[in-house]
């Protein structure tokens, strides 16, 4: 699949207060890649009895016009454009950004469909998009954060190559290091006392550190232009990853997803979904290429 050097971002009425457009604009300028800001009119709302076509469509056109005027004021020769579409928000954004470098969405989704932690549009986009999806929290301001790019990896480091590659691209654009975080824990069959007495916990810790160090050493030799740091923690993966991102003031947290052959299969595991819901920094979900025989991942 050919990747187009374009960044798509979903916009809605509160675009000045949310961080998605500002984050996407920063990436566009840093990477010198075109930006497409898209507002989607939800077709389900159009079919409701309370739908007022003229008023709603005028508001949508006004929104897109205001964003275009804002982008036109950005100095320099940059391709910054807006677009208006109609359809299911997540599916429409995913379709438009199918071959793009990335799709950026706000943490609380678009329009009236909001949930407590993350908007349904944002989660659906991150779950099923072909392109990497970056979910940006409300009120996030890129200029206020200067930490590294953090990438979370599971036990099999090779399967997270797509996420690591995306993190490296972000690190090069921002001129910062990539910090790889691996959080491990013992299976529930071990009790805390039993595993401490038997030395199982230390054995697993050494194994995790060895595998992480070997991977980083090999990867660093192949990619000398980027500094790849590593950190191994023990604990619950979601809590450990989020805490690690907070500790280093990460500019971006990258997690991997798994593409499965059957479209009905959940494409985000529990760890990736937990991070997406609870992280306080932008989260990029990068799906690995599909493996037909692959079983659903816990990540």
C-alpha positions as CSV (number, residue, x, y, z in Angstrom):
1,X,0.0,0.0,0.0
2,X,1.3,3.4,-1.0
3,X,1.2,5.9,1.9
4,X,0.3,9.5,0.9
5,X,2.2,12.2,2.7
6,X,-1.0,13.8,4.0
7,X,-2.3,14.4,7.5
8,X,-6.0,14.3,8.0
9,X,-7.7,15.8,11.0
10,X,-11.4,15.6,12.1
11,X,-12.8,19.0,13.2
12,X,-16.0,20.0,15.0
13,X,-17.6,23.0,16.5
14,X,-15.3,23.3,19.5
15,X,-12.1,23.1,17.4
16,X,-10.6,26.2,19.0
17,X,-10.7,24.7,22.5
18,X,-9.7,21.1,21.6
19,X,-6.2,20.1,20.7
20,X,-6.7,18.0,17.6
21,X,-6.3,20.7,14.9
22,X,-3.4,22.4,16.7
23,X,-1.6,19.1,17.1
24,X,-2.2,18.1,13.5
25,X,-1.1,21.5,12.3
26,X,2.1,21.3,14.2
27,X,2.9,17.9,12.6
28,X,2.1,19.2,9.2
29,X,4.5,22.1,9.6
30,X,7.2,20.0,11.2
31,X,7.0,17.3,8.5
32,X,6.2,19.7,5.7
33,X,3.2,17.5,4.7
34,X,-0.2,18.7,3.5
35,X,-3.0,19.0,6.0
36,X,-6.7,18.2,5.3
37,X,-9.1,19.4,8.0
38,X,-12.4,17.5,7.6
39,X,-15.8,18.1,9.2
40,X,-18.3,15.2,8.8
41,X,-22.1,15.8,9.0
42,X,-23.4,12.7,10.7
43,X,-26.0,11.1,8.4
44,X,-27.8,9.7,11.4
45,X,-28.6,13.2,12.6
46,X,-29.8,14.1,9.1
47,X,-32.4,11.3,9.4
48,X,-33.8,12.5,12.8
49,X,-37.1,14.3,13.1
50,X,-35.4,17.3,14.6
51,X,-33.1,17.8,11.6
52,X,-33.2,21.3,10.2
53,X,-31.3,21.1,6.9
54,X,-30.7,24.7,6.1
55,X,-29.7,25.7,9.6
56,X,-27.4,22.7,10.2
57,X,-25.7,22.8,6.8
58,X,-25.2,26.5,7.1
59,X,-23.5,25.9,10.5
60,X,-21.3,23.2,9.0
61,X,-20.3,25.5,6.1
62,X,-19.6,28.3,8.5
63,X,-17.4,26.0,10.6
64,X,-15.3,24.8,7.6
65,X,-15.0,28.4,6.4
66,X,-13.8,29.6,9.8
67,X,-11.2,26.8,9.9
68,X,-10.0,27.6,6.4
69,X,-9.6,31.3,7.3
70,X,-7.5,30.2,10.3
71,X,-5.3,28.0,8.2
72,X,-4.9,30.7,5.6
73,X,-3.3,32.9,8.2
74,X,-0.5,30.4,8.8
75,X,2.7,31.9,7.3
76,X,4.6,30.0,4.6
77,X,3.9,28.0,1.5
78,X,1.9,25.1,3.0
79,X,-1.0,23.1,1.6
80,X,-3.6,23.5,4.4
81,X,-7.1,22.8,3.2
82,X,-10.6,22.0,4.6
83,X,-13.3,19.6,3.5
84,X,-16.9,18.9,4.3
85,X,-18.3,15.4,4.1
86,X,-21.5,13.5,5.0
87,X,-21.7,10.0,6.5
88,X,-20.9,8.0,9.6
89,X,-18.1,10.2,11.2
90,X,-15.6,7.5,12.0
91,X,-16.1,5.5,8.8
92,X,-16.0,8.6,6.6
93,X,-12.8,9.9,8.2
94,X,-11.2,6.5,7.9
95,X,-12.2,6.2,4.2
96,X,-10.8,9.7,3.4
97,X,-7.5,9.0,5.3
98,X,-7.2,5.4,4.1
99,X,-3.8,5.9,2.5
100,X,-2.7,9.0,4.5
101,X,0.3,9.4,6.8
102,X,-2.1,9.7,9.7
103,X,-5.6,10.6,10.9
104,X,-5.9,12.9,13.9
105,X,-9.1,13.1,16.0
106,X,-10.1,14.7,19.2
107,X,-10.4,12.7,22.4
108,X,-14.1,13.3,22.8
109,X,-15.2,12.6,19.3
110,X,-17.4,14.8,17.1
111,X,-20.8,16.2,17.3
112,X,-23.3,15.1,19.9
113,X,-22.0,11.5,20.3
114,X,-19.8,11.7,23.4
115,X,-18.9,9.2,26.1
116,X,-17.3,9.7,29.5
117,X,-13.8,8.8,28.6
118,X,-13.4,8.9,24.8
119,X,-15.8,9.8,22.1
120,X,-17.3,6.9,20.1
121,X,-16.0,8.5,16.9
122,X,-12.5,8.5,18.2
123,X,-12.5,4.9,19.4
124,X,-14.1,3.7,16.2
125,X,-11.6,5.5,14.1
126,X,-8.7,4.2,16.1
127,X,-10.1,0.6,16.1
128,X,-10.7,0.2,12.4
129,X,-8.5,2.7,10.5
130,X,-6.0,1.6,7.9
131,X,-3.8,4.7,8.7
132,X,-2.3,5.4,12.1
133,X,-4.8,7.3,14.2
134,X,-3.7,9.9,16.8
135,X,-6.2,10.8,19.5
136,X,-5.5,14.1,21.1
137,X,-6.9,15.1,24.5
138,X,-9.0,18.2,25.0
139,X,-6.9,21.4,25.6
140,X,-3.6,19.7,24.7
141,X,-1.1,22.3,23.6
142,X,2.0,20.9,21.9
143,X,4.2,23.8,22.8
144,X,3.8,23.0,26.5
145,X,5.4,19.6,26.2
146,X,9.0,18.7,25.2
147,X,9.4,15.0,26.3
148,X,10.4,12.0,24.2
149,X,8.2,9.9,22.0
150,X,7.1,6.9,24.0
151,X,6.2,3.6,22.4
152,X,4.7,0.7,24.3
153,X,5.7,-2.8,23.3
154,X,4.4,-6.2,24.3
155,X,6.5,-9.3,24.9
156,X,7.1,-10.1,21.2
157,X,9.0,-7.0,20.2
158,X,9.0,-7.9,16.5
159,X,5.2,-7.6,16.2
160,X,5.4,-4.0,17.3
161,X,7.6,-3.0,14.4
162,X,4.9,-0.8,12.8
163,X,4.4,1.1,16.0
164,X,8.1,1.6,16.6
165,X,8.6,2.8,13.0
166,X,5.9,5.4,13.5
167,X,7.5,6.5,16.8
168,X,10.8,6.9,15.1
169,X,9.3,9.1,12.4
170,X,7.7,11.3,15.1
171,X,11.0,11.4,17.0
172,X,12.9,12.5,13.9
173,X,10.4,15.3,13.2
174,X,10.6,16.5,16.8
175,X,14.3,15.9,17.3
176,X,13.8,13.9,20.4
177,X,14.6,10.3,21.6
178,X,12.3,7.3,21.3
179,X,11.7,5.7,24.6
180,X,10.4,2.1,24.5
181,X,8.4,1.0,27.5
182,X,7.7,-2.7,28.2
183,X,5.5,-3.5,31.2
184,X,5.4,-7.1,32.4
185,X,3.6,-9.0,35.1
186,X,3.4,-12.6,36.3
187,X,0.3,-14.6,35.4
188,X,-2.4,-14.7,38.0
189,X,-1.6,-18.3,39.0
190,X,1.3,-17.0,41.0
191,X,0.7,-15.4,44.4
192,X,2.9,-12.5,45.5
193,X,4.4,-14.5,48.4
194,X,5.0,-17.7,46.5
195,X,6.7,-16.0,43.5
196,X,8.9,-13.9,45.8
197,X,10.1,-17.0,47.8
198,X,10.7,-19.0,44.7
199,X,12.5,-16.1,42.9
200,X,10.1,-16.3,40.0
201,X,9.5,-12.5,39.9
202,X,13.3,-11.8,39.6
203,X,13.7,-14.4,36.9
204,X,10.9,-12.9,34.9
205,X,12.3,-9.4,35.4
206,X,15.8,-10.5,34.2
207,X,14.2,-12.2,31.2
208,X,12.2,-9.1,30.2
209,X,15.3,-6.8,30.6
210,X,17.4,-9.2,28.5
211,X,14.9,-9.4,25.6
212,X,14.4,-5.6,25.6
213,X,18.1,-4.9,25.7
214,X,18.8,-7.4,22.9
215,X,16.1,-5.8,20.7
216,X,17.2,-2.3,21.4
217,X,20.9,-3.1,20.7
218,X,20.0,-4.7,17.3
219,X,17.6,-2.0,16.4
220,X,20.0,0.8,17.3
221,X,22.8,-0.6,15.2
222,X,20.4,-0.5,12.2
223,X,19.1,3.0,13.0
224,X,22.0,5.1,14.4
225,X,20.2,8.4,13.6
226,X,17.7,8.0,16.4
227,X,18.4,7.4,20.1
228,X,16.3,4.5,21.3
229,X,16.0,4.3,25.1
230,X,14.4,1.5,26.9
231,X,12.5,1.0,30.2
232,X,11.1,-2.2,31.7
233,X,8.5,-2.0,34.4
234,X,6.5,-4.5,36.4
235,X,2.8,-4.0,37.0
236,X,-0.5,-3.7,35.2
237,X,0.3,-2.8,31.5
238,X,-2.2,0.1,31.2
239,X,-1.2,1.7,34.5
240,X,2.5,1.2,33.8
241,X,2.4,2.7,30.3
242,X,0.3,5.7,31.3
243,X,2.5,6.4,34.4
244,X,5.7,6.1,32.2
245,X,4.3,8.6,29.8
246,X,3.4,11.0,32.6
247,X,6.9,10.6,34.2
248,X,8.7,11.7,31.1
249,X,6.1,14.2,29.9
250,X,5.8,12.3,26.6
251,X,4.8,14.3,23.5
252,X,3.2,11.3,22.0
253,X,2.4,7.7,23.2
254,X,2.4,5.1,20.5
255,X,0.7,1.7,20.9
256,X,0.2,-1.1,18.5
257,X,-3.0,-2.7,17.2
258,X,-3.5,-6.0,15.5
259,X,-5.3,-6.4,12.2
260,X,-7.3,-9.6,11.9
261,X,-8.7,-11.2,8.8
262,X,-12.3,-11.1,10.0
263,X,-13.7,-7.6,10.1
264,X,-16.0,-8.6,13.0
265,X,-13.0,-9.3,15.2
266,X,-12.0,-6.5,17.7
267,X,-8.9,-4.9,16.4
268,X,-7.9,-3.2,19.7
269,X,-6.8,-5.3,22.6
270,X,-7.5,-4.5,26.2
271,X,-4.2,-2.7,26.8
272,X,-4.4,-0.5,23.8
273,X,-8.0,0.4,24.5
274,X,-7.2,1.1,28.2
275,X,-4.4,3.4,27.2
276,X,-6.5,5.1,24.6
277,X,-9.2,5.8,27.2
278,X,-7.0,7.0,30.1
279,X,-3.8,8.6,28.8
280,X,-3.4,12.3,29.3
281,X,-1.2,12.8,26.3
282,X,-1.9,12.2,22.5
283,X,-2.0,8.5,21.7
284,X,-1.2,7.1,18.3
285,X,-2.7,3.7,17.5
286,X,-0.7,2.0,14.7
287,X,-2.0,-1.3,13.4
288,X,0.4,-4.0,12.3
289,X,-0.1,-5.7,9.0
290,X,-2.8,-8.5,9.1
291,X,-1.8,-12.0,9.8
292,X,-4.7,-14.4,8.7
293,X,-3.9,-17.1,11.3
294,X,-3.3,-14.7,14.1
295,X,-5.4,-15.0,17.3
296,X,-6.9,-11.9,19.0
297,X,-4.2,-10.1,20.9
298,X,-4.4,-9.0,24.5
299,X,-2.9,-5.7,23.3
